[in-house]
Amino acid sequence: MDEKVFFQHDGVKVTNARFVVDAQTFSMSNVTSIKPATEAPSRLMLIVVLIVGLMIALNYLWFGIAVVAVAAFLLYNQKTYFHIFLNTAGGETKALSTVDKEYFNQVIAALNQAIVHRG
């Protein structure tokens, strides 16, 4: 039986026989299920720093503005992480993490196609 490729990009390859992530290979025959997960960043501390920076700006304008600017920059640059967990007979393994939602969705779709194709 020929190996059918469902997805291949940036060191990730999904076929009907295996799931390759960089140097790690998972046999699709051992995968019982796929669990996607989303990890949103905690923004509470940076919001507190932003508010404190605004209060500091009332007395020490430039220092307060600097604190607000750093907090706003860090808030803006926080990313949501998307994870793919594989369930096998050996347990659950985090196979892939990315900040690119489209890429994540493509890998999930390819893994589902590989499981369906496997039968």
Sequence and secondary structure as in RCSB ss.txt:
>XXXX:A:sequence
MDEKVFFQHDGVKVTNARFVVDAQTFSMSNVTSIKPATEAPSRLMLIVVLIVGLMIALNYLWFGIAVVAVAAFLL
YNQKTYFHIFLNTAGGETKALSTVDKEYFNQVIAALNQAIVHRG
>XXXX:A:secstr
    EEEEETTEEEESSEEEETTEEEETTTEEEEEEEEE    HHHHHHHHHHHHHHHHSHHHHHHHHHHHHHHH
HH   EEEEEEEETTEEEEEEEES HHHHHHHHHHHHHHHHHH 
